[in-house]
Amino acid sequence: MPDAEGFDYTVRNGQVQITHRGRPATMLRGNRAAEFLARVEQEDPQELMARLTGNYKRGNERTARNHPRNRGWR
């Protein structure tokens, strides 16, 4: 599986905008933004942003859906 790359994020007024290769991918607000900012310091930021934007599906969706780390992001 290729590594996630090309993701970046900016924080403005409590909102987090995630971009992929310079193009807007998603916007997080409220509790999701706060949780993202807490988790981005502890996890691999590229993989976390790939999961949040849905750009991680490479054939392992069934297994990944049941993994404890992914249960809070549905």
Predicted model as a PDB file, atoms N, CA, C, CB and O in Angstrom, pLDDT in the B-factor column:
MODEL        1                                                                  
ATOM      1  N   MET A   1       0.845  -1.174   0.000  1.00 39.00           N  
ATOM      2  CA  MET A   1       0.000   0.000   0.000  1.00 39.00           C  
ATOM      3  C   MET A   1       0.884   1.229   0.000  1.00 39.00           C  
ATOM      4  CB  MET A   1      -0.958   0.002   1.210  1.00 39.00           C  
ATOM      5  O   MET A   1       1.819   1.302   0.798  1.00 39.00           O  
ATOM      6  N   PRO A   2       0.626   2.199  -0.865  1.00 49.00           N  
ATOM      7  CA  PRO A   2       1.438   3.410  -0.880  1.00 49.00           C  
ATOM      8  C   PRO A   2       1.209   4.243   0.364  1.00 49.00           C  
ATOM      9  CB  PRO A   2       1.139   4.236  -2.117  1.00 49.00           C  
ATOM     10  O   PRO A   2       0.111   4.279   0.919  1.00 49.00           O  
ATOM     11  N   ASP A   3       2.260   4.905   0.785  1.00 57.00           N  
ATOM     12  CA  ASP A   3       2.150   5.779   1.948  1.00 57.00           C  
ATOM     13  C   ASP A   3       1.283   6.984   1.611  1.00 57.00           C  
ATOM     14  CB  ASP A   3       3.545   6.232   2.425  1.00 57.00           C  
ATOM     15  O   ASP A   3       1.265   7.463   0.477  1.00 57.00           O  
ATOM     16  N   ALA A   4       0.567   7.461   2.620  1.00 63.00           N  
ATOM     17  CA  ALA A   4      -0.211   8.687   2.444  1.00 63.00           C  
ATOM     18  C   ALA A   4       0.770   9.850   2.379  1.00 63.00           C  
ATOM     19  CB  ALA A   4      -1.256   8.884   3.608  1.00 63.00           C  
ATOM     20  O   ALA A   4       1.708   9.923   3.173  1.00 63.00           O  
ATOM     21  N   GLU A   5       0.558  10.736   1.456  1.00 82.00           N  
ATOM     22  CA  GLU A   5       1.424  11.903   1.348  1.00 82.00           C  
ATOM     23  C   GLU A   5       0.669  13.029   0.672  1.00 82.00           C  
ATOM     24  CB  GLU A   5       2.712  11.568   0.570  1.00 82.00           C  
ATOM     25  O   GLU A   5      -0.357  12.806   0.028  1.00 82.00           O  
ATOM     26  N   GLY A   6       1.176  14.222   0.820  1.00 88.00           N  
ATOM     27  CA  GLY A   6       0.573  15.363   0.161  1.00 88.00           C  
ATOM     28  C   GLY A   6      -0.507  16.058   0.950  1.00 88.00           C  
ATOM     29  O   GLY A   6      -1.122  17.000   0.450  1.00 88.00           O  
ATOM     30  N   PHE A   7      -0.759  15.619   2.182  1.00 92.00           N  
ATOM     31  CA  PHE A   7      -1.786  16.245   3.004  1.00 92.00           C  
ATOM     32  C   PHE A   7      -1.183  17.355   3.843  1.00 92.00           C  
ATOM     33  CB  PHE A   7      -2.470  15.209   3.902  1.00 92.00           C  
ATOM     34  O   PHE A   7      -0.027  17.279   4.261  1.00 92.00           O  
ATOM     35  N   ASP A   8      -1.972  18.380   4.084  1.00 94.00           N  
ATOM     36  CA  ASP A   8      -1.580  19.495   4.947  1.00 94.00           C  
ATOM     37  C   ASP A   8      -2.844  20.022   5.606  1.00 94.00           C  
ATOM     38  CB  ASP A   8      -0.836  20.631   4.140  1.00 94.00           C  
ATOM     39  O   ASP A   8      -3.950  19.777   5.125  1.00 94.00           O  
ATOM     40  N   TYR A   9      -2.680  20.744   6.706  1.00 96.00           N  
ATOM     41  CA  TYR A   9      -3.857  21.323   7.347  1.00 96.00           C  
ATOM     42  C   TYR A   9      -3.539  22.712   7.874  1.00 96.00           C  
ATOM     43  CB  TYR A   9      -4.358  20.420   8.487  1.00 96.00           C  
ATOM     44  O   TYR A   9      -2.395  23.031   8.197  1.00 96.00           O  
ATOM     45  N   THR A  10      -4.583  23.526   7.952  1.00 96.00           N  
ATOM     46  CA  THR A  10      -4.479  24.861   8.532  1.00 96.00           C  
ATOM     47  C   THR A  10      -5.617  25.025   9.525  1.00 96.00           C  
ATOM     48  CB  THR A  10      -4.521  25.977   7.429  1.00 96.00           C  
ATOM     49  O   THR A  10      -6.694  24.450   9.370  1.00 96.00           O  
ATOM     50  N   VAL A  11      -5.345  25.834  10.559  1.00 97.00           N  
ATOM     51  CA  VAL A  11      -6.333  26.076  11.603  1.00 97.00           C  
ATOM     52  C   VAL A  11      -6.700  27.558  11.569  1.00 97.00           C  
ATOM     53  CB  VAL A  11      -5.788  25.655  13.015  1.00 97.00           C  
ATOM     54  O   VAL A  11      -5.833  28.430  11.631  1.00 97.00           O  
ATOM     55  N   ARG A  12      -8.008  27.825  11.468  1.00 95.00           N  
ATOM     56  CA  ARG A  12      -8.511  29.195  11.498  1.00 95.00           C  
ATOM     57  C   ARG A  12      -9.807  29.227  12.288  1.00 95.00           C  
ATOM     58  CB  ARG A  12      -8.726  29.748  10.061  1.00 95.00           C  
ATOM     59  O   ARG A  12     -10.740  28.483  11.987  1.00 95.00           O  
ATOM     60  N   ASN A  13      -9.866  30.072  13.281  1.00 93.00           N  
ATOM     61  CA  ASN A  13     -11.084  30.266  14.067  1.00 93.00           C  
ATOM     62  C   ASN A  13     -11.654  28.957  14.597  1.00 93.00           C  
ATOM     63  CB  ASN A  13     -12.127  30.969  13.232  1.00 93.00           C  
ATOM     64  O   ASN A  13     -12.872  28.777  14.615  1.00 93.00           O  
ATOM     65  N   GLY A  14     -10.798  28.049  15.025  1.00 91.00           N  
ATOM     66  CA  GLY A  14     -11.253  26.779  15.571  1.00 91.00           C  
ATOM     67  C   GLY A  14     -11.652  25.753  14.533  1.00 91.00           C  
ATOM     68  O   GLY A  14     -12.079  24.656  14.895  1.00 91.00           O  
ATOM     69  N   GLN A  15     -11.528  26.072  13.252  1.00 96.00           N  
ATOM     70  CA  GLN A  15     -11.837  25.141  12.178  1.00 96.00           C  
ATOM     71  C   GLN A  15     -10.531  24.631  11.569  1.00 96.00           C  
ATOM     72  CB  GLN A  15     -12.729  25.815  11.096  1.00 96.00           C  
ATOM     73  O   GLN A  15      -9.545  25.363  11.486  1.00 96.00           O  
ATOM     74  N   VAL A  16     -10.537  23.383  11.152  1.00 97.00           N  
ATOM     75  CA  VAL A  16      -9.363  22.776  10.535  1.00 97.00           C  
ATOM     76  C   VAL A  16      -9.699  22.453   9.088  1.00 97.00           C  
ATOM     77  CB  VAL A  16      -8.908  21.496  11.306  1.00 97.00           C  
ATOM     78  O   VAL A  16     -10.637  21.705   8.812  1.00 97.00           O  
ATOM     79  N   GLN A  17      -8.927  23.023   8.164  1.00 96.00           N  
ATOM     80  CA  GLN A  17      -9.100  22.696   6.757  1.00 96.00           C  
ATOM     81  C   GLN A  17      -7.967  21.773   6.345  1.00 96.00           C  
ATOM     82  CB  GLN A  17      -9.133  23.979   5.871  1.00 96.00           C  
ATOM     83  O   GLN A  17      -6.793  22.103   6.507  1.00 96.00           O  
ATOM     84  N   ILE A  18      -8.331  20.612   5.810  1.00 95.00           N  
ATOM     85  CA  ILE A  18      -7.350  19.638   5.328  1.00 95.00           C  
ATOM     86  C   ILE A  18      -7.298  19.744   3.815  1.00 95.00           C  
ATOM     87  CB  ILE A  18      -7.709  18.178   5.783  1.00 95.00           C  
ATOM     88  O   ILE A  18      -8.326  19.704   3.139  1.00 95.00           O  
ATOM     89  N   THR A  19      -6.085  19.880   3.295  1.00 93.00           N  
ATOM     90  CA  THR A  19      -5.889  19.945   1.857  1.00 93.00           C  
ATOM     91  C   THR A  19      -5.052  18.751   1.409  1.00 93.00           C  
ATOM     92  CB  THR A  19      -5.212  21.278   1.451  1.00 93.00           C  
ATOM     93  O   THR A  19      -4.250  18.213   2.173  1.00 93.00           O  
ATOM     94  N   HIS A  20      -5.253  18.351   0.161  1.00 90.00           N  
ATOM     95  CA  HIS A  20      -4.463  17.281  -0.429  1.00 90.00           C  
ATOM     96  C   HIS A  20      -3.853  17.814  -1.715  1.00 90.00           C  
ATOM     97  CB  HIS A  20      -5.330  16.003  -0.696  1.00 90.00           C  
ATOM     98  O   HIS A  20      -4.552  18.123  -2.679  1.00 90.00           O  
ATOM     99  N   ARG A  21      -2.545  17.911  -1.702  1.00 89.00           N  
ATOM    100  CA  ARG A  21      -1.795  18.473  -2.837  1.00 89.00           C  
ATOM    101  C   ARG A  21      -2.314  19.854  -3.231  1.00 89.00           C  
ATOM    102  CB  ARG A  21      -1.872  17.530  -4.043  1.00 89.00           C  
ATOM    103  O   ARG A  21      -2.456  20.173  -4.412  1.00 89.00           O  
ATOM    104  N   GLY A  22      -2.596  20.667  -2.203  1.00 91.00           N  
ATOM    105  CA  GLY A  22      -2.993  22.043  -2.425  1.00 91.00           C  
ATOM    106  C   GLY A  22      -4.468  22.272  -2.672  1.00 91.00           C  
ATOM    107  O   GLY A  22      -4.900  23.421  -2.763  1.00 91.00           O  
ATOM    108  N   ARG A  23      -5.257  21.212  -2.785  1.00 90.00           N  
ATOM    109  CA  ARG A  23      -6.695  21.354  -3.045  1.00 90.00           C  
ATOM    110  C   ARG A  23      -7.473  21.011  -1.778  1.00 90.00           C  
ATOM    111  CB  ARG A  23      -7.143  20.440  -4.230  1.00 90.00           C  
ATOM    112  O   ARG A  23      -7.127  20.056  -1.083  1.00 90.00           O  
ATOM    113  N   PRO A  24      -8.520  21.778  -1.468  1.00 92.00           N  
ATOM    114  CA  PRO A  24      -9.318  21.494  -0.269  1.00 92.00           C  
ATOM    115  C   PRO A  24      -9.907  20.082  -0.319  1.00 92.00           C  
ATOM    116  CB  PRO A  24     -10.447  22.530  -0.119  1.00 92.00           C  
ATOM    117  O   PRO A  24     -10.489  19.678  -1.325  1.00 92.00           O  
ATOM    118  N   ALA A  25      -9.750  19.343   0.775  1.00 91.00           N  
ATOM    119  CA  ALA A  25     -10.273  17.978   0.852  1.00 91.00           C  
ATOM    120  C   ALA A  25     -11.439  17.887   1.828  1.00 91.00           C  
ATOM    121  CB  ALA A  25      -9.165  17.006   1.269  1.00 91.00           C  
ATOM    122  O   ALA A  25     -12.445  17.242   1.531  1.00 91.00           O  
ATOM    123  N   THR A  26     -11.316  18.527   2.990  1.00 92.00           N  
ATOM    124  CA  THR A  26     -12.393  18.506   3.975  1.00 92.00           C  
ATOM    125  C   THR A  26     -12.202  19.623   4.988  1.00 92.00           C  
ATOM    126  CB  THR A  26     -12.455  17.146   4.686  1.00 92.00           C  
ATOM    127  O   THR A  26     -11.112  20.178   5.127  1.00 92.00           O  
ATOM    128  N   MET A  27     -13.277  19.941   5.691  1.00 95.00           N  
ATOM    129  CA  MET A  27     -13.247  20.960   6.736  1.00 95.00           C  
ATOM    130  C   MET A  27     -13.793  20.323   8.009  1.00 95.00           C  
ATOM    131  CB  MET A  27     -14.079  22.237   6.328  1.00 95.00           C  
ATOM    132  O   MET A  27     -14.868  19.723   7.998  1.00 95.00           O  
ATOM    133  N   LEU A  28     -13.053  20.454   9.097  1.00 96.00           N  
ATOM    134  CA  LEU A  28     -13.488  19.933  10.390  1.00 96.00           C  
ATOM    135  C   LEU A  28     -13.863  21.096  11.287  1.00 96.00           C  
ATOM    136  CB  LEU A  28     -12.383  19.063  11.048  1.00 96.00           C  
ATOM    137  O   LEU A  28     -13.153  22.099  11.348  1.00 96.00           O  
ATOM    138  N   ARG A  29     -14.985  20.957  11.985  1.00 96.00           N  
ATOM    139  CA  ARG A  29     -15.464  22.009  12.882  1.00 96.00           C  
ATOM    140  C   ARG A  29     -15.837  21.403  14.225  1.00 96.00           C  
ATOM    141  CB  ARG A  29     -16.675  22.753  12.268  1.00 96.00           C  
ATOM    142  O   ARG A  29     -16.101  20.205  14.329  1.00 96.00           O  
ATOM    143  N   GLY A  30     -15.855  22.233  15.237  1.00 96.00           N  
ATOM    144  CA  GLY A  30     -16.345  21.822  16.555  1.00 96.00           C  
ATOM    145  C   GLY A  30     -15.526  20.716  17.190  1.00 96.00           C  
ATOM    146  O   GLY A  30     -14.297  20.768  17.236  1.00 96.00           O  
ATOM    147  N   ASN A  31     -16.248  19.704  17.681  1.00 96.00           N  
ATOM    148  CA  ASN A  31     -15.593  18.605  18.399  1.00 96.00           C  
ATOM    149  C   ASN A  31     -14.649  17.803  17.512  1.00 96.00           C  
ATOM    150  CB  ASN A  31     -16.636  17.681  18.989  1.00 96.00           C  
ATOM    151  O   ASN A  31     -13.598  17.348  17.964  1.00 96.00           O  
ATOM    152  N   ARG A  32     -15.027  17.631  16.250  1.00 95.00           N  
ATOM    153  CA  ARG A  32     -14.148  16.875  15.341  1.00 95.00           C  
ATOM    154  C   ARG A  32     -12.824  17.591  15.128  1.00 95.00           C  
ATOM    155  CB  ARG A  32     -14.838  16.649  13.989  1.00 95.00           C  
ATOM    156  O   ARG A  32     -11.779  16.946  15.044  1.00 95.00           O  
ATOM    157  N   ALA A  33     -12.854  18.910  15.039  1.00 96.00           N  
ATOM    158  CA  ALA A  33     -11.625  19.691  14.877  1.00 96.00           C  
ATOM    159  C   ALA A  33     -10.763  19.588  16.125  1.00 96.00           C  
ATOM    160  CB  ALA A  33     -11.951  21.165  14.576  1.00 96.00           C  
ATOM    161  O   ALA A  33      -9.548  19.415  16.030  1.00 96.00           O  
ATOM    162  N   ALA A  34     -11.383  19.694  17.288  1.00 96.00           N  
ATOM    163  CA  ALA A  34     -10.633  19.605  18.545  1.00 96.00           C  
ATOM    164  C   ALA A  34     -10.015  18.221  18.714  1.00 96.00           C  
ATOM    165  CB  ALA A  34     -11.546  19.924  19.741  1.00 96.00           C  
ATOM    166  O   ALA A  34      -8.871  18.097  19.152  1.00 96.00           O  
ATOM    167  N   GLU A  35     -10.766  17.191  18.369  1.00 95.00           N  
ATOM    168  CA  GLU A  35     -10.238  15.832  18.480  1.00 95.00           C  
ATOM    169  C   GLU A  35      -9.096  15.619  17.489  1.00 95.00           C  
ATOM    170  CB  GLU A  35     -11.354  14.797  18.240  1.00 95.00           C  
ATOM    171  O   GLU A  35      -8.096  14.983  17.820  1.00 95.00           O  
ATOM    172  N   PHE A  36      -9.244  16.147  16.281  1.00 96.00           N  
ATOM    173  CA  PHE A  36      -8.180  16.034  15.286  1.00 96.00           C  
ATOM    174  C   PHE A  36      -6.899  16.684  15.792  1.00 96.00           C  
ATOM    175  CB  PHE A  36      -8.613  16.674  13.959  1.00 96.00           C  
ATOM    176  O   PHE A  36      -5.824  16.092  15.689  1.00 96.00           O  
ATOM    177  N   LEU A  37      -6.999  17.889  16.334  1.00 96.00           N  
ATOM    178  CA  LEU A  37      -5.811  18.602  16.811  1.00 96.00           C  
ATOM    179  C   LEU A  37      -5.135  17.863  17.952  1.00 96.00           C  
ATOM    180  CB  LEU A  37      -6.181  20.008  17.258  1.00 96.00           C  
ATOM    181  O   LEU A  37      -3.911  17.908  18.075  1.00 96.00           O  
ATOM    182  N   ALA A  38      -5.909  17.185  18.786  1.00 95.00           N  
ATOM    183  CA  ALA A  38      -5.318  16.392  19.861  1.00 95.00           C  
ATOM    184  C   ALA A  38      -4.634  15.144  19.315  1.00 95.00           C  
ATOM    185  CB  ALA A  38      -6.387  16.000  20.880  1.00 95.00           C  
ATOM    186  O   ALA A  38      -3.564  14.764  19.791  1.00 95.00           O  
ATOM    187  N   ARG A  39      -5.237  14.512  18.329  1.00 95.00           N  
ATOM    188  CA  ARG A  39      -4.696  13.263  17.785  1.00 95.00           C  
ATOM    189  C   ARG A  39      -3.528  13.474  16.829  1.00 95.00           C  
ATOM    190  CB  ARG A  39      -5.783  12.508  17.078  1.00 95.00           C  
ATOM    191  O   ARG A  39      -2.672  12.598  16.708  1.00 95.00           O  
ATOM    192  N   VAL A  40      -3.476  14.612  16.149  1.00 94.00           N  
ATOM    193  CA  VAL A  40      -2.438  14.831  15.140  1.00 94.00           C  
ATOM    194  C   VAL A  40      -1.051  14.875  15.785  1.00 94.00           C  
ATOM    195  CB  VAL A  40      -2.708  16.136  14.369  1.00 94.00           C  
ATOM    196  O   VAL A  40      -0.057  14.572  15.125  1.00 94.00           O  
ATOM    197  N   GLU A  41      -0.972  15.244  17.047  1.00 91.00           N  
ATOM    198  CA  GLU A  41       0.317  15.285  17.746  1.00 91.00           C  
ATOM    199  C   GLU A  41       0.795  13.892  18.145  1.00 91.00           C  
ATOM    200  CB  GLU A  41       0.214  16.166  18.985  1.00 91.00           C  
ATOM    201  O   GLU A  41       1.993  13.679  18.327  1.00 91.00           O  
ATOM    202  N   GLN A  42      -0.125  12.947  18.283  1.00 94.00           N  
ATOM    203  CA  GLN A  42       0.207  11.613  18.773  1.00 94.00           C  
ATOM    204  C   GLN A  42       0.361  10.586  17.657  1.00 94.00           C  
ATOM    205  CB  GLN A  42      -0.849  11.150  19.735  1.00 94.00           C  
ATOM    206  O   GLN A  42       1.102   9.615  17.813  1.00 94.00           O  
ATOM    207  N   GLU A  43      -0.329  10.784  16.530  1.00 90.00           N  
ATOM    208  CA  GLU A  43      -0.330   9.811  15.439  1.00 90.00           C  
ATOM    209  C   GLU A  43       0.418  10.371  14.228  1.00 90.00           C  
ATOM    210  CB  GLU A  43      -1.778   9.431  15.050  1.00 90.00           C  
ATOM    211  O   GLU A  43       0.852  11.523  14.219  1.00 90.00           O  
ATOM    212  N   ASP A  44       0.551   9.534  13.226  1.00 91.00           N  
ATOM    213  CA  ASP A  44       1.140   9.984  11.970  1.00 91.00           C  
ATOM    214  C   ASP A  44       0.142  10.923  11.294  1.00 91.00           C  
ATOM    215  CB  ASP A  44       1.503   8.770  11.038  1.00 91.00           C  
ATOM    216  O   ASP A  44      -0.939  10.480  10.906  1.00 91.00           O  
ATOM    217  N   PRO A  45       0.474  12.201  11.144  1.00 92.00           N  
ATOM    218  CA  PRO A  45      -0.488  13.161  10.597  1.00 92.00           C  
ATOM    219  C   PRO A  45      -0.971  12.813   9.193  1.00 92.00           C  
ATOM    220  CB  PRO A  45       0.123  14.527  10.579  1.00 92.00           C  
ATOM    221  O   PRO A  45      -2.143  13.023   8.881  1.00 92.00           O  
ATOM    222  N   GLN A  46      -0.097  12.286   8.343  1.00 91.00           N  
ATOM    223  CA  GLN A  46      -0.488  11.962   6.974  1.00 91.00           C  
ATOM    224  C   GLN A  46      -1.537  10.849   6.948  1.00 91.00           C  
ATOM    225  CB  GLN A  46       0.740  11.548   6.155  1.00 91.00           C  
ATOM    226  O   GLN A  46      -2.519  10.941   6.211  1.00 91.00           O  
ATOM    227  N   GLU A  47      -1.338   9.809   7.739  1.00 89.00           N  
ATOM    228  CA  GLU A  47      -2.298   8.711   7.779  1.00 89.00           C  
ATOM    229  C   GLU A  47      -3.622   9.156   8.387  1.00 89.00           C  
ATOM    230  CB  GLU A  47      -1.727   7.537   8.568  1.00 89.00           C  
ATOM    231  O   GLU A  47      -4.687   8.760   7.914  1.00 89.00           O  
ATOM    232  N   LEU A  48      -3.562   9.971   9.429  1.00 91.00           N  
ATOM    233  CA  LEU A  48      -4.775  10.466  10.059  1.00 91.00           C  
ATOM    234  C   LEU A  48      -5.596  11.299   9.079  1.00 91.00           C  
ATOM    235  CB  LEU A  48      -4.432  11.291  11.300  1.00 91.00           C  
ATOM    236  O   LEU A  48      -6.809  11.119   8.976  1.00 91.00           O  
ATOM    237  N   MET A  49      -4.946  12.204   8.363  1.00 92.00           N  
ATOM    238  CA  MET A  49      -5.663  13.034   7.399  1.00 92.00           C  
ATOM    239  C   MET A  49      -6.204  12.195   6.242  1.00 92.00           C  
ATOM    240  CB  MET A  49      -4.746  14.138   6.865  1.00 92.00           C  
ATOM    241  O   MET A  49      -7.283  12.486   5.727  1.00 92.00           O  
ATOM    242  N   ALA A  50      -5.478  11.168   5.829  1.00 88.00           N  
ATOM    243  CA  ALA A  50      -5.971  10.290   4.765  1.00 88.00           C  
ATOM    244  C   ALA A  50      -7.231   9.569   5.214  1.00 88.00           C  
ATOM    245  CB  ALA A  50      -4.892   9.270   4.356  1.00 88.00           C  
ATOM    246  O   ALA A  50      -8.182   9.443   4.442  1.00 88.00           O  
ATOM    247  N   ARG A  51      -7.250   9.094   6.457  1.00 86.00           N  
ATOM    248  CA  ARG A  51      -8.442   8.416   6.959  1.00 86.00           C  
ATOM    249  C   ARG A  51      -9.625   9.368   7.035  1.00 86.00           C  
ATOM    250  CB  ARG A  51      -8.171   7.811   8.331  1.00 86.00           C  
ATOM    251  O   ARG A  51     -10.744   8.991   6.685  1.00 86.00           O  
ATOM    252  N   LEU A  52      -9.396  10.589   7.484  1.00 88.00           N  
ATOM    253  CA  LEU A  52     -10.486  11.548   7.637  1.00 88.00           C  
ATOM    254  C   LEU A  52     -11.074  11.991   6.303  1.00 88.00           C  
ATOM    255  CB  LEU A  52     -10.002  12.753   8.397  1.00 88.00           C  
ATOM    256  O   LEU A  52     -12.267  12.281   6.218  1.00 88.00           O  
ATOM    257  N   THR A  53     -10.264  12.046   5.280  1.00 87.00           N  
ATOM    258  CA  THR A  53     -10.752  12.488   3.975  1.00 87.00           C  
ATOM    259  C   THR A  53     -11.287  11.337   3.140  1.00 87.00           C  
ATOM    260  CB  THR A  53      -9.649  13.192   3.219  1.00 87.00           C  
ATOM    261  O   THR A  53     -11.858  11.562   2.073  1.00 87.00           O  
ATOM    262  N   GLY A  54     -11.112  10.111   3.607  1.00 79.00           N  
ATOM    263  CA  GLY A  54     -11.589   8.957   2.851  1.00 79.00           C  
ATOM    264  C   GLY A  54     -10.618   8.498   1.799  1.00 79.00           C  
ATOM    265  O   GLY A  54     -10.956   7.629   0.994  1.00 79.00           O  
ATOM    266  N   ASN A  55      -9.414   9.051   1.773  1.00 67.00           N  
ATOM    267  CA  ASN A  55      -8.419   8.690   0.779  1.00 67.00           C  
ATOM    268  C   ASN A  55      -7.480   7.609   1.319  1.00 67.00           C  
ATOM    269  CB  ASN A  55      -7.622   9.927   0.353  1.00 67.00           C  
ATOM    270  O   ASN A  55      -6.261   7.710   1.181  1.00 67.00           O  
ATOM    271  N   TYR A  56      -8.052   6.589   1.927  1.00 60.00           N  
ATOM    272  CA  TYR A  56      -7.225   5.509   2.434  1.00 60.00           C  
ATOM    273  C   TYR A  56      -7.751   4.149   1.993  1.00 60.00           C  
ATOM    274  CB  TYR A  56      -7.150   5.574   3.947  1.00 60.00           C  
ATOM    275  O   TYR A  56      -7.155   3.127   2.332  1.00 60.00           O  
ATOM    276  N   LYS A  57      -8.832   4.112   1.261  1.00 56.00           N  
ATOM    277  CA  LYS A  57      -9.465   2.849   0.904  1.00 56.00           C  
ATOM    278  C   LYS A  57      -8.649   2.135  -0.169  1.00 56.00           C  
ATOM    279  CB  LYS A  57     -10.907   3.082   0.419  1.00 56.00           C  
ATOM    280  O   LYS A  57      -8.615   2.552  -1.327  1.00 56.00           O  
ATOM    281  N   ARG A  58      -8.012   1.081   0.230  1.00 58.00           N  
ATOM    282  CA  ARG A  58      -7.168   0.329  -0.685  1.00 58.00           C  
ATOM    283  C   ARG A  58      -7.418  -1.174  -0.567  1.00 58.00           C  
ATOM    284  CB  ARG A  58      -5.699   0.640  -0.420  1.00 58.00           C  
ATOM    285  O   ARG A  58      -6.496  -1.972  -0.737  1.00 58.00           O  
ATOM    286  N   GLY A  59      -8.666  -1.563  -0.274  1.00 56.00           N  
ATOM    287  CA  GLY A  59      -8.984  -2.976  -0.205  1.00 56.00           C  
ATOM    288  C   GLY A  59      -9.093  -3.551   1.187  1.00 56.00           C  
ATOM    289  O   GLY A  59      -9.409  -4.731   1.339  1.00 56.00           O  
ATOM    290  N   ASN A  60      -8.841  -2.757   2.205  1.00 56.00           N  
ATOM    291  CA  ASN A  60      -8.893  -3.271   3.560  1.00 56.00           C  
ATOM    292  C   ASN A  60     -10.021  -2.622   4.371  1.00 56.00           C  
ATOM    293  CB  ASN A  60      -7.557  -3.048   4.250  1.00 56.00           C  
ATOM    294  O   ASN A  60      -9.932  -2.531   5.596  1.00 56.00           O  
ATOM    295  N   GLU A  61     -11.074  -2.174   3.693  1.00 57.00           N  
ATOM    296  CA  GLU A  61     -12.123  -1.418   4.361  1.00 57.00           C  
ATOM    297  C   GLU A  61     -12.820  -2.224   5.451  1.00 57.00           C  
ATOM    298  CB  GLU A  61     -13.135  -0.947   3.352  1.00 57.00           C  
ATOM    299  O   GLU A  61     -13.080  -1.706   6.537  1.00 57.00           O  
ATOM    300  N   ARG A  62     -13.122  -3.489   5.164  1.00 61.00           N  
ATOM    301  CA  ARG A  62     -13.842  -4.288   6.143  1.00 61.00           C  
ATOM    302  C   ARG A  62     -13.038  -4.461   7.425  1.00 61.00           C  
ATOM    303  CB  ARG A  62     -14.187  -5.645   5.558  1.00 61.00           C  
ATOM    304  O   ARG A  62     -13.586  -4.351   8.522  1.00 61.00           O  
ATOM    305  N   THR A  63     -11.760  -4.727   7.295  1.00 66.00           N  
ATOM    306  CA  THR A  63     -10.901  -4.891   8.457  1.00 66.00           C  
ATOM    307  C   THR A  63     -10.711  -3.565   9.175  1.00 66.00           C  
ATOM    308  CB  THR A  63      -9.549  -5.469   8.046  1.00 66.00           C  
ATOM    309  O   THR A  63     -10.779  -3.513  10.403  1.00 66.00           O  
ATOM    310  N   ALA A  64     -10.478  -2.507   8.438  1.00 65.00           N  
ATOM    311  CA  ALA A  64     -10.221  -1.202   9.039  1.00 65.00           C  
ATOM    312  C   ALA A  64     -11.452  -0.649   9.745  1.00 65.00           C  
ATOM    313  CB  ALA A  64      -9.754  -0.224   7.981  1.00 65.00           C  
ATOM    314  O   ALA A  64     -11.321   0.031  10.763  1.00 65.00           O  
ATOM    315  N   ARG A  65     -12.633  -0.926   9.229  1.00 67.00           N  
ATOM    316  CA  ARG A  65     -13.859  -0.396   9.832  1.00 67.00           C  
ATOM    317  C   ARG A  65     -14.025  -0.874  11.271  1.00 67.00           C  
ATOM    318  CB  ARG A  65     -15.079  -0.807   9.004  1.00 67.00           C  
ATOM    319  O   ARG A  65     -14.549  -0.138  12.108  1.00 67.00           O  
ATOM    320  N   ASN A  66     -13.589  -2.088  11.569  1.00 72.00           N  
ATOM    321  CA  ASN A  66     -13.762  -2.651  12.902  1.00 72.00           C  
ATOM    322  C   ASN A  66     -12.586  -2.393  13.827  1.00 72.00           C  
ATOM    323  CB  ASN A  66     -13.993  -4.116  12.800  1.00 72.00           C  
ATOM    324  O   ASN A  66     -12.636  -2.780  14.994  1.00 72.00           O  
ATOM    325  N   HIS A  67     -11.542  -1.760  13.350  1.00 73.00           N  
ATOM    326  CA  HIS A  67     -10.376  -1.489  14.180  1.00 73.00           C  
ATOM    327  C   HIS A  67     -10.720  -0.398  15.203  1.00 73.00           C  
ATOM    328  CB  HIS A  67      -9.160  -1.064  13.303  1.00 73.00           C  
ATOM    329  O   HIS A  67     -11.373   0.583  14.849  1.00 73.00           O  
ATOM    330  N   PRO A  68     -10.292  -0.550  16.464  1.00 76.00           N  
ATOM    331  CA  PRO A  68     -10.655   0.426  17.503  1.00 76.00           C  
ATOM    332  C   PRO A  68     -10.263   1.861  17.172  1.00 76.00           C  
ATOM    333  CB  PRO A  68     -10.016   0.038  18.800  1.00 76.00           C  
ATOM    334  O   PRO A  68     -10.957   2.791  17.583  1.00 76.00           O  
ATOM    335  N   ARG A  69      -9.184   2.062  16.449  1.00 75.00           N  
ATOM    336  CA  ARG A  69      -8.748   3.421  16.160  1.00 75.00           C  
ATOM    337  C   ARG A  69      -9.714   4.128  15.211  1.00 75.00           C  
ATOM    338  CB  ARG A  69      -7.347   3.407  15.565  1.00 75.00           C  
ATOM    339  O   ARG A  69      -9.750   5.358  15.197  1.00 75.00           O  
ATOM    340  N   ASN A  70     -10.492   3.401  14.425  1.00 72.00           N  
ATOM    341  CA  ASN A  70     -11.386   4.006  13.443  1.00 72.00           C  
ATOM    342  C   ASN A  70     -12.829   4.112  13.917  1.00 72.00           C  
ATOM    343  CB  ASN A  70     -11.342   3.219  12.175  1.00 72.00           C  
ATOM    344  O   ASN A  70     -13.656   4.685  13.208  1.00 72.00           O  
ATOM    345  N   ARG A  71     -13.150   3.593  15.058  1.00 69.00           N  
ATOM    346  CA  ARG A  71     -14.533   3.580  15.522  1.00 69.00           C  
ATOM    347  C   ARG A  71     -15.072   4.968  15.843  1.00 69.00           C  
ATOM    348  CB  ARG A  71     -14.649   2.708  16.735  1.00 69.00           C  
ATOM    349  O   ARG A  71     -16.271   5.206  15.696  1.00 69.00           O  
ATOM    350  N   GLY A  72     -14.221   5.886  16.275  1.00 66.00           N  
ATOM    351  CA  GLY A  72     -14.679   7.224  16.664  1.00 66.00           C  
ATOM    352  C   GLY A  72     -14.875   8.181  15.512  1.00 66.00           C  
ATOM    353  O   GLY A  72     -15.334   9.302  15.728  1.00 66.00           O  
ATOM    354  N   TRP A  73     -14.540   7.777  14.274  1.00 58.00           N  
ATOM    355  CA  TRP A  73     -14.583   8.717  13.148  1.00 58.00           C  
ATOM    356  C   TRP A  73     -15.716   8.437  12.177  1.00 58.00           C  
ATOM    357  CB  TRP A  73     -13.281   8.683  12.405  1.00 58.00           C  
ATOM    358  O   TRP A  73     -15.659   8.902  11.039  1.00 58.00           O  
ATOM    359  N   ARG A  74     -16.727   7.711  12.569  1.00 53.00           N  
ATOM    360  CA  ARG A  74     -17.835   7.418  11.644  1.00 53.00           C  
ATOM    361  C   ARG A  74     -18.839   8.498  11.632  1.00 53.00           C  
ATOM    362  CB  ARG A  74     -18.506   6.134  11.994  1.00 53.00           C  
ATOM    363  O   ARG A  74     -19.832   8.409  10.910  1.00 53.00           O  
TER     364      ARG A  74                                                      
ENDMDL                                                                          
END                                                                             
